[in-house]
Each structure stands twice: as structure tokens, then as C-alpha cells.
Amino acid sequence: MSSQTSKKQQTPAVMPIKEMQGHTYDVRGVVHLPGGRRIVTCSWDGSLRLWDLESGAQIGEDWRDDEAKEAGVYSITLPPNGKTIASGSEDGKVKLWDVETGKVIQRWTGHTKDVTSVCWSAGGDRIVSGSTDGTARVWNAKTGETILEIKTGHESVRAVKYSPDNTQIATGGFDETWPGHQTERN
């Protein structure tokens, strides 16, 4: 007996629309800005870059932190309002970048090693970060204060993500697990 579902279906090849070049090392993250015409990328070369999707050209100069120009950037995330990018970096800091100016407007410390992953909450009032120090931290997005430190059980946190209702945070690491954590202290 032959089944229609067992037949291999051909999937059309997806080809790049544009190839954007400029970073000098691995690109680690991408966010689409509101309006759908621009993206921001982050790289291990220590920069964020703004790109025009239609032309494929970089817009303006590289965005670099004046206090840590060479610190590799692991991850970026955009809040619902699209005005501020949060990044996680090799220097162990979470940084907030103004989308209009490309400048760092806040630097938060608390992790003791590289910050490898960042995620905004759906409401835009909190950011969770994950680090190679094995912790995740929930930050107040306005004040930069740590609301909650989570000892994840990972030796190194490589991914963090809020649940859609913001009640849980999933974390991932090299240990092939992804535990869920409450976003409030019990």
C-alpha cells in the first residue's frame, strides 16, 4: 500500500534576496525594525549595524560602545515599541541602544561572565538575560535594577525566552536541557 503522505515532496529552494556585507566576524543576531524596511545586526566584531533591506546597504556608521569597542556582541532583542535594542556582550554587560542615534544609553552589570542571550518581555517593561556564569537575570527595563536572579542549573546559559504571558522563562545551555523558571519569586 502506498500512502500520499509518504511520498517525498519537493520544496522550492529559497534564495537570498540581498547579501549584506560589512561585519568582520560572526553575525550573532538580527532584529527587524518597525516598518519592515530596516534591520539591525550584531556581531562578534563588537558592532551593531543598521541596514536598508531594499538596497542592502549599511546605513551610517557602525554602532559601538565607547567603553568597550571590541567586546563581541552575542545577542540583540527589540521591545514591542521598537525604540530601544537590548544587547548581551562579551564584557558581561546588558546594554540598551537608542535605535535613532545608535548610541548606548544604559549599561547594566550583574553577570560575572559573558551575556549570551537577551529577551524583552511582551509588555516591554522587563528584559531577561542569560550568561556563561550559569544565571539568568530579570531586569527592570527603566531602571536597570535586577528584579530576579535565577540559578538555572546550566553551566552556561545560551538561550533565554519569555513565555507569551510573561509568567515563565525558558533557558537553554550546552547541557541539552531547557528548564522553565517562574518570573516572580515564590
Phi and psi in degrees as a GROMACS rama.xvg file:
@    title "Ramachandran Plot"
@    xaxis  label "Phi"
@    yaxis  label "Psi"
@TYPE xy
-106.967  141.519  SER-2
-115.149  139.543  SER-3
-62.6258  -34.1829  GLN-4
-74.9387  -17.3121  THR-5
-84.7957  -13.1801  SER-6
-73.3949  137.632  LYS-7
-73.2619  128.438  LYS-8
-97.0385  141.29  GLN-9
-81.6816  129.256  GLN-10
-105.136  130.446  THR-11
-64.8879  144.223  PRO-12
-70.1094  139.155  ALA-13
-99.9441  124.433  VAL-14
-107.434  146.727  MET-15
-61.944  141.798  PRO-16
-82.0459  -44.7262  ILE-17
-138.967  149.312  LYS-18
-115.616  118.036  GLU-19
-102.218  126.949  MET-20
-122.852  144.532  GLN-21
168.215  -40.1802  GLY-22
-63.6567  150.072  HIS-23
-106.553  4.97062  THR-24
-153.322  -176.488  TYR-25
-48.4261  134.979  ASP-26
-86.224  124.497  VAL-27
-106.396  -19.4965  ARG-28
-157.789  155.679  GLY-29
-143.357  137.885  VAL-30
-131.813  142.189  VAL-31
-89.6604  131.456  HIS-32
-84.6371  155.86  LEU-33
-53.9895  144.18  PRO-34
100.118  -20.5516  GLY-35
73.75  9.99768  GLY-36
-106.16  -11.4399  ARG-37
-134.605  150.816  ARG-38
-130.508  160.06  ILE-39
-121.733  136.489  VAL-40
-117.924  155.178  THR-41
-125.818  154.927  CYS-42
-144.345  158.747  SER-43
-67.2004  -10.2254  TRP-44
-77.0468  -0.57344  ASP-45
92.679  6.56016  GLY-46
-120.136  157.416  SER-47
-109.994  147.521  LEU-48
-137.939  140.5  ARG-49
-98.9935  132.932  LEU-50
-127.585  145.688  TRP-51
-91.2716  121.217  ASP-52
-70.391  -31.5104  LEU-53
-69.9987  -47.717  GLU-54
-89.6484  -23.5709  SER-55
81.0023  4.86996  GLY-56
-88.8105  148.024  ALA-57
-72.0868  139.348  GLN-58
-100.81  117.601  ILE-59
72.5311  -165.489  GLY-60
-83.9075  165.795  GLU-61
-59.16  146.484  ASP-62
-92.8724  121.726  TRP-63
-134.242  147.094  ARG-64
-77.9262  119.803  ASP-65
-58.8766  -25.2255  ASP-66
-89.5554  -12.3456  GLU-67
-154.498  65.1768  ALA-68
-59.7375  -29.0308  LYS-69
-101.788  -2.24234  GLU-70
-68.0465  119.683  ALA-71
-59.9397  142.723  GLY-72
-106.333  118.565  VAL-73
-82.1781  -38.1629  TYR-74
-154.163  147.276  SER-75
-135.813  154.773  ILE-76
-148.473  150.913  THR-77
-119.485  135.649  LEU-78
-77.4134  170.603  PRO-79
-56.3898  -34.1109  PRO-80
-79.7811  -11.6218  ASN-81
70.3651  15.9788  GLY-82
-96.653  -22.7678  LYS-83
-135.986  129.39  THR-84
-97.4464  134.979  ILE-85
-101.3  140.656  ALA-86
-131.037  154.784  SER-87
-117.213  135.602  GLY-88
-131.283  165.449  SER-89
-60.66  -24.9541  GLU-90
-82.0271  6.03817  ASP-91
81.596  12.1982  GLY-92
-111.72  150.536  LYS-93
-97.3655  131.884  VAL-94
-124.818  144.116  LYS-95
-107.696  132.92  LEU-96
-117.731  134.793  TRP-97
-78.0674  123.43  ASP-98
-64.8534  -34.7342  VAL-99
-73.1813  -36.7424  GLU-100
-101.151  -20.8999  THR-101
72.9467  18.2534  GLY-102
-106.685  148.849  LYS-103
-71.9984  128.558  VAL-104
-110.305  -16.7977  ILE-105
-150.906  148.922  GLN-106
-131.343  126.41  ARG-107
-115.094  134.195  TRP-108
-114.643  155.467  THR-109
165.513  -40.3805  GLY-110
-72.705  150.809  HIS-111
-100.917  -3.99149  THR-112
-141.05  -171.838  LYS-113
-51.458  141.42  ASP-114
-97.3953  112.86  VAL-115
-99.9693  -15.9531  THR-116
-152.853  141.825  SER-117
-138.917  150.166  VAL-118
-152.299  130.238  CYS-119
-78.984  149.294  TRP-120
-74.5837  159.995  SER-121
-60.7835  -32.0485  ALA-122
-81.7666  -10.9927  GLY-123
77.6817  8.96468  GLY-124
-99.2537  -8.24907  ASP-125
-139.028  155.687  ARG-126
-131.855  136.996  ILE-127
-108.663  139.987  VAL-128
-126.803  148.759  SER-129
-121.665  147.644  GLY-130
-137.037  159.64  SER-131
-70.8785  -2.25974  THR-132
-81.8277  0.0632577  ASP-133
87.9061  4.48678  GLY-134
-113.957  160.031  THR-135
-118.857  145.309  ALA-136
-127.243  138.232  ARG-137
-101.612  126.453  VAL-138
-114.583  145.255  TRP-139
-75.3164  120.17  ASN-140
-68.4809  -21.0317  ALA-141
-86.6031  -43.8211  LYS-142
-98.1536  -20.4908  THR-143
78.9138  6.92126  GLY-144
-76.6672  142.918  GLU-145
-74.1285  122.199  THR-146
-87.6213  -37.15  ILE-147
-153.225  134.307  LEU-148
-109.819  128.738  GLU-149
-112.913  120.722  ILE-150
-84.7071  104.361  LYS-151
-77.7511  -21.8422  THR-152
91.8608  -11.0609  GLY-153
-83.1324  145.146  HIS-154
-68.0336  -36.7162  GLU-155
-143.481  123.104  SER-156
-85.5609  126.574  VAL-157
-113.301  -15.1532  ARG-158
-148.495  139.304  ALA-159
-135.469  143.768  VAL-160
-155.247  132.932  LYS-161
-75.7193  147.491  TYR-162
-72.3434  158.674  SER-163
-56.5209  -30.6452  PRO-164
-94.2281  6.83215  ASP-165
63.7183  16.2055  ASN-166
-91.4864  -15.5401  THR-167
-138.037  156.482  GLN-168
-125.568  128.691  ILE-169
-97.0428  140.048  ALA-170
-126.05  149.859  THR-171
-134.498  151.392  GLY-172
-147.995  -171.707  GLY-173
-71.3089  -10.5441  PHE-174
-84.517  8.41169  ASP-175
65.336  24.7931  GLU-176
-119.003  162.056  THR-177
-144.208  73.1364  TRP-178
-68.3448  152.381  PRO-179
-98.4984  147.101  GLY-180
-132.306  142.887  HIS-181
-69.5534  148.067  GLN-182
-88.2507  -6.61747  THR-183
-121.5  151.759  GLU-184
-69.8535  140.535  ARG-185
